[in-house]
Amino acid sequence: MAKFNFNLKEAQLNIDSPTETPILFIVRWDNKKLVYYTGETINPKFWQFDKTKDNYQRATRKFTSYHELNSRLNSISANAERLILNFESNNKRQPTIEELKELFINANLNGKEKGQEPKETKLDLFGSIERFISDSKTRTNDNTGKPLNEVTIRIYKRSRDLLLEFNKKRKKKIDFSNIDLDFYYDYTAFLTTTKKFSTNTIGKHIRTLKIFLNDATERGLNNSFAYKSKRFKIQGEKTESIYLNEKELQEIYELDLSYVPRLDRVRDLFLVGCWTGLRFSDFSTIAPENIKGDFIEIETQKTKNKVTIPIHPTVKAIMNKYKESSVNSLPPSISNAKMNEYIKEFAKEVTSLKETITSKTYTKAGLNVTENLNRYKLITTHTARRSFATNLYKDKVPAYTIMQITGHKTEKAFLSYIKVSNDEHAKILELHWKEKEYRNNLKAV
């Protein structure tokens, strides 16, 4: 028995978009599927997606001519069933996909000109963004060839929501034709003064907008190229971030947090990040199958790269601590936001982190902001990964070796990531000269 459904071609078009999308008639039978154009279109905001409603997969009462449209759809479904039953009765078998499509066309099932399929509705800006986000679930990263991760898709959705919010404030609807330098200045002003974002956050959303526009341009939807102007730029600035040296990591490890179990667990998980170099999304989800003897083998969520990391003695000690209470011999994970909050609670117990002040300067809401903060207030889950890379670099581990774990593609990107102060660079050079002098003296003996 065939099953019938009516689906929208672009079901995820934003409700604020005036764009209509074709209604498709879907027939499934005997492991076959036929998609047939009904010749009808509708804005998704007038479509019933709720399976519990009587008018499921039909127009809602908010649609002006909902009764007429739904009647036409019901007629298509009834006529399709009749055609299939007649074919089966006459041929003693079910039709092929090609045969059923021909039956529908010859019977003028959609009530339109025979064989005619409607032209695809040309998507506007927001329609194209919705399609881009929907396609992102199966899209791959251009650089890695790997599927996009959830963090990237969340950024896409956040940028879309900001554009929609800005669109409501403008008298003229935003579309491809008016995304020019005037739009750029107005939009960045909105992100700066209304949303009070930092320069780097603004840059992130401008970068995402350009991704949307490039995709629309490649699909032939956008013929306006003002966004490619050098003045339509992605803003950005360097901000202060810290790392923890090995002495500080040891002090954190030696803290007695048994009186606060939640901090005890978070501290241990944080140290796993510090000695593996993994991102939070990876070190917080290490599973038993990732433990291969004295190594951790894991495919990273962001880049899908497979990395192998020797298990550091500190991580081994932590695994022994949890081996009786955890399936993966590691402390249970919590959300990134909660962990960032708890990290600061135990970090302030380390004297050097509590008493040392670090200046952090950045631009927010268009103003230069300088904060003098205790170092412990700057520690986040990402500090773990930065500490791993910086400490190994200071220990003269080849940059290429570290990059195989951190996933940096270029040495330039890696060197900008690690945090070694001018004083530390001077000490490294001084130590190098002393070691060289010592070796030369040995040769002279």
RODO-2510 file (C-alpha; in nm, 4 decimals, decimal comma):
residues 445
     n   res          X          Y          Z
     1     m     0,0000     0,0000     0,0000
     2     a     0,1430     0,3354    -0,1039
     3     k     0,1975     0,6088     0,1533
     4     f     0,1449     0,9762     0,0701
     5     n     0,2972     1,2873     0,2218
     6     f     0,3066     1,6548     0,1373
     7     n     0,6377     1,8203     0,2237
     8     l     0,7833     2,1632     0,1624
     9     k     1,0881     2,1898    -0,0615
    10     e     1,2468     2,4477     0,1700
    11     a     1,0861     2,3683     0,5039
    12     q     1,3329     2,5755     0,7056
    13     l     1,2758     2,9153     0,5419
    14     n     1,2581     3,1758     0,8175
    15     i     0,9116     3,2843     0,9218
    16     d     1,0086     3,6479     0,8674
    17     s     1,0846     3,5825     0,5016
    18     p     0,8131     3,6483     0,2401
    19     t     0,9569     3,3728     0,0218
    20     e     0,7253     3,0892    -0,0742
    21     t     0,8452     2,7375    -0,1381
    22     p     0,6975     2,4581    -0,3544
    23     i     0,4758     2,1936    -0,1976
    24     l     0,5931     1,8460    -0,2953
    25     f     0,3822     1,5316    -0,3167
    26     i     0,5828     1,2332    -0,1864
    27     v     0,4772     0,8784    -0,2709
    28     r     0,6470     0,5789    -0,1073
    29     w     0,5760     0,2179    -0,2055
    30     d     0,7670    -0,1094    -0,2253
    31     n     1,0951     0,0609    -0,1160
    32     k     1,0474     0,3177    -0,3924
    33     k     1,0001     0,6928    -0,3683
    34     l     0,8605     0,9498    -0,6122
    35     v     0,8783     1,3244    -0,5540
    36     y     0,6165     1,5081    -0,7622
    37     y     0,5608     1,8815    -0,7879
    38     t     0,2051     1,9776    -0,6938
    39     g     0,2331     2,3152    -0,8647
    40     e     0,1391     2,4808    -0,5339
    41     t     0,3569     2,7055    -0,3182
    42     i     0,3263     2,8393     0,0358
    43     n     0,5261     3,0285     0,2954
    44     p     0,6358     2,7796     0,5665
    45     k     0,4845     3,0004     0,8386
    46     f     0,1406     2,8943     0,7077
    47     w     0,2237     2,5228     0,7014
    48     q     0,1251     2,2759     0,9719
    49     f     0,4284     2,0752     1,0879
    50     d     0,2661     1,9377     1,4052
    51     k     0,1779     1,5690     1,3636
    52     t    -0,0812     1,5909     1,6416
    53     k    -0,2959     1,8402     1,4489
    54     d    -0,5796     1,7409     1,2147
    55     n    -0,4406     1,9577     0,9360
    56     y    -0,0919     1,8045     0,9525
    57     q     0,0962     1,8623     0,6250
    58     r    -0,1643     2,1083     0,5103
    59     a    -0,2121     2,4854     0,5200
    60     t    -0,3131     2,6354     0,8547
    61     r    -0,6145     2,8602     0,9030
    62     k    -0,3818     3,1601     0,9026
    63     f    -0,3409     3,1094     0,5281
    64     t    -0,6078     3,3161     0,3504
    65     s    -0,7180     3,0486     0,1040
    66     y    -0,6298     2,7507     0,3216
    67     h    -0,9574     2,5667     0,2484
    68     e    -0,9121     2,5803    -0,1302
    69     l    -0,5443     2,4813    -0,1136
    70     n    -0,6077     2,1902     0,1198
    71     s    -0,8895     2,0701    -0,1032
    72     r    -0,6550     2,0664    -0,4027
    73     l    -0,3972     1,8709    -0,2040
    74     n    -0,6601     1,6204    -0,0876
    75     s    -0,7703     1,5809    -0,4489
    76     i    -0,4138     1,5080    -0,5595
    77     s    -0,3807     1,2416    -0,2890
    78     a    -0,7152     1,0778    -0,3755
    79     n    -0,6472     1,0760    -0,7505
    80     a    -0,2982     0,9345    -0,6950
    81     e    -0,4423     0,6481    -0,4921
    82     r    -0,6981     0,5780    -0,7655
    83     l    -0,4300     0,5738    -1,0379
    84     i    -0,2107     0,3338    -0,8411
    85     l    -0,4987     0,0941    -0,7647
    86     n    -0,6057     0,0904    -1,1302
    87     f    -0,2495     0,0187    -1,2452
    88     e    -0,2110    -0,2674    -0,9968
    89     s    -0,5472    -0,4124    -1,0999
    90     n    -0,4635    -0,3988    -1,4697
    91     n    -0,0994    -0,5124    -1,4491
    92     k    -0,1023    -0,7385    -1,1451
    93     r     0,2018    -0,5604    -1,0076
    94     q     0,3097    -0,2300    -0,8634
    95     p     0,4349     0,0468    -1,0937
    96     t     0,7975     0,1493    -1,1308
    97     i     0,8970     0,5068    -1,0445
    98     e     0,9039     0,6021    -1,4134
    99     e     0,5641     0,4432    -1,4783
   100     l     0,4012     0,6192    -1,1833
   101     k     0,5439     0,9548    -1,2831
   102     e     0,4110     0,9074    -1,6352
   103     l     0,0697     0,8151    -1,4945
   104     f     0,0611     1,1365    -1,2897
   105     i     0,1674     1,3508    -1,5857
   106     n    -0,0812     1,1940    -1,8265
   107     a    -0,3624     1,2295    -1,5742
   108     n    -0,2625     1,5955    -1,5168
   109     l    -0,2530     1,5126    -1,1461
   110     n    -0,1538     1,8598    -1,0314
   111     g    -0,4169     2,0334    -1,2433
   112     k    -0,1519     2,2303    -1,4290
   113     e    -0,0363     2,2122    -1,7866
   114     k     0,0565     1,8525    -1,8674
   115     g     0,4114     1,7671    -1,7701
   116     q     0,4832     2,1143    -1,6405
   117     e     0,6880     2,1514    -1,3219
   118     p     0,7006     2,4889    -1,1544
   119     k     1,0159     2,6910    -1,1659
   120     e     1,2093     2,6916    -0,8413
   121     t     1,1402     2,9928    -0,6271
   122     k     1,4481     3,2133    -0,6194
   123     l     1,5528     3,2449    -0,2599
   124     d     1,6112     3,5812    -0,0970
   125     l     1,8924     3,6477     0,1520
   126     f     1,7248     3,4878     0,4525
   127     g     1,5920     3,1986     0,2471
   128     s     1,9425     3,1250     0,1195
   129     i     2,0824     3,1465     0,4726
   130     e     1,8258     2,8962     0,5971
   131     r     1,9135     2,6582     0,3161
   132     f     2,2842     2,7052     0,3889
   133     i     2,2342     2,6207     0,7572
   134     s     2,0154     2,3234     0,6721
   135     d     2,2755     2,1937     0,4248
   136     s     2,5498     2,2453     0,6840
   137     k     2,4421     1,9281     0,8588
   138     t     2,5931     1,7373     0,5682
   139     r     2,8468     1,9990     0,4547
   140     t     3,2210     1,9423     0,4892
   141     n     3,4955     2,1820     0,5939
   142     d     3,6689     2,3161     0,2812
   143     n     4,0102     2,2891     0,4475
   144     t     3,9813     1,9488     0,6122
   145     g     3,7181     1,7726     0,4041
   146     k     3,5557     1,6678     0,7326
   147     p     3,1914     1,7283     0,8379
   148     l     3,1219     2,0595     1,0092
   149     n     3,0966     2,0424     1,3872
   150     e     2,8041     2,1612     1,5985
   151     v     2,9943     2,4654     1,7266
   152     t     3,0307     2,6001     1,3725
   153     i     2,6627     2,5437     1,2968
   154     r     2,5660     2,7246     1,6195
   155     i     2,7726     3,0248     1,5030
   156     y     2,5849     3,0192     1,1718
   157     k     2,2514     3,0217     1,3544
   158     r     2,3594     3,3001     1,5896
   159     s     2,4707     3,5165     1,2963
   160     r     2,1379     3,4534     1,1225
   161     d     1,9466     3,5581     1,4344
   162     l     2,1466     3,8801     1,4622
   163     l     2,0749     3,9644     1,0992
   164     l     1,7044     3,9040     1,1580
   165     e     1,7093     4,1254     1,4654
   166     f     1,8855     4,4004     1,2706
   167     n     1,6410     4,3533     0,9814
   168     k     1,3474     4,4338     1,2106
   169     k     1,5076     4,7630     1,3094
   170     r     1,5585     4,8807     0,9517
   171     k     1,2874     5,0463     0,7468
   172     k     1,4051     4,8678     0,4334
   173     k     1,4200     4,4896     0,4242
   174     i     1,7732     4,3480     0,3987
   175     d     1,8384     4,1554     0,0786
   176     f     2,1312     4,0850    -0,1508
   177     s     2,0905     4,4092    -0,3451
   178     n     2,1364     4,6396    -0,0452
   179     i     2,4219     4,4661     0,1356
   180     d     2,6709     4,7395     0,0573
   181     l     2,9114     4,9607     0,2523
   182     d     2,6203     5,1604     0,4012
   183     f     2,4758     4,8334     0,5307
   184     y     2,8197     4,7318     0,6624
   185     y     2,8629     5,0520     0,8624
   186     d     2,5070     5,0371     0,9959
   187     y     2,5325     4,6699     1,0882
   188     t     2,8698     4,7007     1,2624
   189     a     2,7304     5,0022     1,4512
   190     f     2,4349     4,7872     1,5592
   191     l     2,6663     4,5106     1,6792
   192     t     2,8841     4,7676     1,8562
   193     t     2,6372     5,0028     2,0239
   194     t     2,3184     4,7985     2,0557
   195     k     2,4620     4,4526     2,1180
   196     k     2,7788     4,5936     2,2817
   197     f     2,9942     4,3228     2,1303
   198     s     3,3717     4,3157     2,1385
   199     t     3,5723     4,3738     1,8216
   200     n     3,6501     4,0041     1,7806
   201     t     3,2852     3,9023     1,8200
   202     i     3,1838     4,1570     1,5565
   203     g     3,4537     4,0211     1,3272
   204     k     3,3240     3,6675     1,3758
   205     h     2,9738     3,7627     1,2606
   206     i     3,0971     3,9660     0,9632
   207     r     3,3077     3,6676     0,8598
   208     t     3,0016     3,4437     0,8843
   209     l     2,7935     3,6892     0,6783
   210     k     3,0589     3,6734     0,4059
   211     i     3,0375     3,2937     0,4139
   212     f     2,6608     3,3198     0,3583
   213     l     2,7067     3,5655     0,0712
   214     n     2,9808     3,3645    -0,0986
   215     d     2,7576     3,0590    -0,0971
   216     a     2,4650     3,2563    -0,2431
   217     t     2,6938     3,4052    -0,5090
   218     e     2,8190     3,0629    -0,6141
   219     r     2,4583     2,9413    -0,6424
   220     g     2,3661     3,2343    -0,8672
   221     l     2,1338     3,3917    -0,6115
   222     n     2,3453     3,7011    -0,5441
   223     n     2,4685     3,9446    -0,8080
   224     s     2,5830     4,2199    -0,5723
   225     f     2,9518     4,2148    -0,4836
   226     a     2,9891     4,5181    -0,2569
   227     y     3,0664     4,2799     0,0294
   228     k     3,3946     4,1939    -0,1428
   229     s     3,5211     4,5511    -0,0931
   230     k     3,8371     4,5910     0,1171
   231     r     3,6408     4,8286     0,3380
   232     f     3,3853     4,5532     0,4087
   233     k     3,6464     4,4117     0,6420
   234     i     3,6561     4,1532     0,9164
   235     q     3,7596     4,3276     1,2351
   236     g     3,9875     4,1649     1,4884
   237     e     4,2376     4,2359     1,7613
   238     k     4,4741     4,0378     1,9788
   239     t     4,3575     3,9868     2,3329
   240     e     4,5504     3,8752     2,6383
   241     s     4,5313     3,5081     2,7255
   242     i     4,7424     3,3141     2,9686
   243     y     4,8970     2,9728     3,0143
   244     l     4,9950     2,7845     3,3285
   245     n     5,3532     2,6681     3,3666
   246     e     5,4398     2,3224     3,4967
   247     k     5,5033     2,4497     3,8496
   248     e     5,1546     2,6010     3,8627
   249     l     4,9998     2,2845     3,7216
   250     q     5,1721     2,0845     3,9927
   251     e     5,0388     2,3217     4,2590
   252     i     4,6880     2,2761     4,1204
   253     y     4,7352     1,8991     4,1248
   254     e     4,8456     1,9080     4,4882
   255     l     4,5479     2,1136     4,6092
   256     d     4,3394     1,9301     4,8665
   257     l     3,9865     1,9619     4,7271
   258     s     3,8418     1,6512     4,8876
   259     y     3,6098     1,8706     5,0917
   260     v     3,4400     1,9974     4,7726
   261     p     3,3893     1,6940     4,5441
   262     r     3,2632     1,8997     4,2482
   263     l     3,5817     2,1098     4,2454
   264     d     3,7922     1,7994     4,2957
   265     r     3,6433     1,6410     3,9819
   266     v     3,6679     1,9581     3,7730
   267     r     4,0308     2,0106     3,8773
   268     d     4,1182     1,6573     3,7700
   269     l     3,9410     1,6926     3,4358
   270     f     4,1101     2,0276     3,3745
   271     l     4,4510     1,8680     3,4313
   272     v     4,3657     1,5984     3,1784
   273     g     4,3246     1,8811     2,9279
   274     c     4,6530     2,0389     3,0346
   275     w     4,8480     1,7171     2,9737
   276     t     4,6750     1,5992     2,6546
   277     g     4,6415     1,9265     2,4605
   278     l     4,2874     1,8340     2,3584
   279     r     3,9992     2,0772     2,3279
   280     f     3,7264     2,0649     2,5923
   281     s     3,4941     1,8857     2,3494
   282     d     3,7532     1,6078     2,3246
   283     f     3,9137     1,5708     2,6688
   284     s     3,5689     1,5783     2,8309
   285     t     3,4444     1,2880     2,6169
   286     i     3,7368     1,0452     2,6289
   287     a     3,5837     0,6964     2,6229
   288     p     3,7263     0,3560     2,7265
   289     e     3,7926     0,2677     2,3627
   290     n     4,0196     0,5732     2,3361
   291     i     4,2588     0,4265     2,5927
   292     k     4,5147     0,2096     2,4123
   293     g     4,7694     0,0951     2,6712
   294     d     4,9881     0,3967     2,7500
   295     f     4,8307     0,6111     2,4795
   296     i     4,5097     0,7989     2,4119
   297     e     4,3866     0,7639     2,0544
   298     i     4,0987     0,9895     1,9600
   299     e     3,9376     1,1543     1,6593
   300     t     3,8936     1,5231     1,7401
   301     q     3,5419     1,6589     1,7066
   302     k     3,6335     1,9904     1,5449
   303     t     3,8772     1,8790     1,2745
   304     k     3,8062     1,5029     1,2712
   305     n     4,1826     1,4449     1,2854
   306     k     4,3010     1,1260     1,4529
   307     v     4,5634     1,1964     1,7172
   308     t     4,7716     0,9735     1,9426
   309     i     4,8893     1,1143     2,2773
   310     p     5,1080     0,9422     2,5359
   311     i     4,9417     0,9338     2,8767
   312     h     5,1260     1,1739     3,1078
   313     p     5,2063     1,0531     3,4635
   314     t     4,9590     1,3083     3,6040
   315     v     4,6834     1,1725     3,3808
   316     k     4,7760     0,8164     3,4825
   317     a     4,7448     0,9132     3,8486
   318     i     4,4034     1,0664     3,7827
   319     m     4,2891     0,7541     3,5956
   320     n     4,3961     0,5371     3,8889
   321     k     4,1958     0,7631     4,1181
   322     y     3,8744     0,7061     3,9199
   323     k     3,9229     0,3520     3,7924
   324     e     3,6755     0,2058     4,0430
   325     s     3,4013     0,4653     3,9919
   326     s     3,4185     0,5556     3,6227
   327     v     3,3910     0,3437     3,3095
   328     n     3,6605     0,5473     3,1369
   329     s     3,8736     0,5952     3,4522
   330     l     3,8278     0,9720     3,4277
   331     p     3,6151     1,2216     3,6194
   332     p     3,2649     1,2834     3,4798
   333     s     3,2229     1,5839     3,2532
   334     i     2,9980     1,8862     3,3014
   335     s     2,9097     2,1714     3,0667
   336     n     3,1853     2,3982     2,9402
   337     a     3,0203     2,7021     3,1008
   338     k     2,9959     2,5377     3,4431
   339     m     3,3484     2,4074     3,4235
   340     n     3,4814     2,7564     3,3426
   341     e     3,3024     2,8822     3,6521
   342     y     3,4364     2,6087     3,8819
   343     i     3,7934     2,6347     3,7498
   344     k     3,8244     2,9872     3,8898
   345     e     3,7066     2,8643     4,2297
   346     f     3,9954     2,6241     4,2812
   347     a     4,2515     2,8279     4,0830
   348     k     4,2316     3,1159     4,3284
   349     e     4,3677     2,8785     4,5929
   350     v     4,7020     2,8857     4,4111
   351     t     4,8979     3,1787     4,5551
   352     s     5,0753     3,2805     4,2340
   353     l     4,7467     3,2853     4,0424
   354     k     4,5659     3,4773     4,3133
   355     e     4,8267     3,7472     4,3704
   356     t     4,9632     3,8055     4,0185
   357     i     4,7841     4,0748     3,8193
   358     t     4,7485     4,0642     3,4407
   359     s     4,6271     4,3570     3,2276
   360     k     4,3746     4,2698     2,9603
   361     t     4,2972     4,5348     2,6971
   362     y     4,0282     4,4997     2,4333
   363     t     3,7578     4,6952     2,2509
   364     k     3,3964     4,6541     2,3557
   365     a     3,0975     4,8636     2,2506
   366     g     3,3433     5,0798     2,0591
   367     l     3,5464     5,1703     2,3659
   368     n     3,8930     5,0664     2,4755
   369     v     3,8646     4,8653     2,7925
   370     t     4,1551     4,7729     3,0195
   371     e     4,1048     4,5323     3,3045
   372     n     4,3617     4,4477     3,5700
   373     l     4,2719     4,0989     3,6782
   374     n     4,4119     3,8316     3,9045
   375     r     4,5462     3,5602     3,6755
   376     y     4,3076     3,2991     3,8093
   377     k     4,0145     3,4985     3,6678
   378     l     4,1496     3,4511     3,3151
   379     i     4,1668     3,0729     3,3312
   380     t     3,9185     2,8768     3,1175
   381     t     3,9023     2,5247     2,9773
   382     h     4,0969     2,6496     2,6745
   383     t     4,3827     2,7540     2,9031
   384     a     4,4527     2,3822     2,9398
   385     r     4,5249     2,3374     2,5698
   386     r     4,7318     2,6559     2,5509
   387     s     4,9348     2,5462     2,8549
   388     f     5,0055     2,2102     2,6943
   389     a     5,1408     2,3700     2,3749
   390     t     5,3408     2,6417     2,5480
   391     n     5,5052     2,4162     2,8056
   392     l     5,6156     2,1675     2,5404
   393     y     5,7497     2,4480     2,3237
   394     k     5,9523     2,5803     2,6184
   395     d     6,0861     2,2273     2,6723
   396     k     6,2192     2,2354     2,3144
   397     v     5,9792     1,9762     2,1775
   398     p     5,9762     2,0366     1,7994
   399     a     5,6877     2,2601     1,6933
   400     y     5,5886     2,0095     1,4239
   401     t     5,5456     1,7363     1,6860
   402     i     5,3253     1,9555     1,9044
   403     m     5,1208     2,0611     1,6001
   404     q     5,0379     1,6965     1,5261
   405     i     4,8421     1,6940     1,8516
   406     t     4,7056     2,0493     1,8611
   407     g     4,6045     2,0341     1,4958
   408     h     4,7592     2,3653     1,3880
   409     k     4,8125     2,3630     1,0120
   410     t     5,0965     2,6148     0,9922
   411     e     5,3871     2,6992     1,2190
   412     k     5,2868     3,0660     1,1968
   413     a     4,9446     2,9877     1,3412
   414     f     5,1000     2,7698     1,6093
   415     l     5,3551     3,0302     1,7177
   416     s     5,0835     3,2934     1,7487
   417     y     4,8897     3,0504     1,9691
   418     i     5,1520     2,9748     2,2315
   419     k     5,2108     3,2248     2,5093
   420     v     5,5756     3,2871     2,5903
   421     s     5,6656     3,6285     2,7333
   422     n     5,9673     3,8349     2,6289
   423     d     6,1388     3,7451     2,9571
   424     e     6,0789     3,3755     2,8947
   425     h     6,2151     3,4008     2,5414
   426     a     6,5256     3,5693     2,6844
   427     k     6,5712     3,2893     2,9389
   428     i     6,5321     3,0252     2,6665
   429     l     6,8029     3,1952     2,4622
   430     e     7,0248     3,2326     2,7679
   431     l     6,9859     2,8625     2,8482
   432     h     7,0655     2,7737     2,4870
   433     w     7,3911     2,9715     2,4984
   434     k     7,4915     2,8153     2,8294
   435     e     7,4272     2,4648     2,6965
   436     k     7,6251     2,5419     2,3834
   437     e     7,9160     2,6740     2,5902
   438     y     7,9026     2,3602     2,8071
   439     r     7,9157     2,1345     2,5004
   440     n     8,2075     2,3310     2,3548
   441     n     8,3982     2,2987     2,6827
   442     l     8,3431     1,9224     2,6799
   443     k     8,4854     1,9008     2,3307
   444     a     8,7912     2,1006     2,4363
   445     v     8,8742     1,8587     2,7203
***
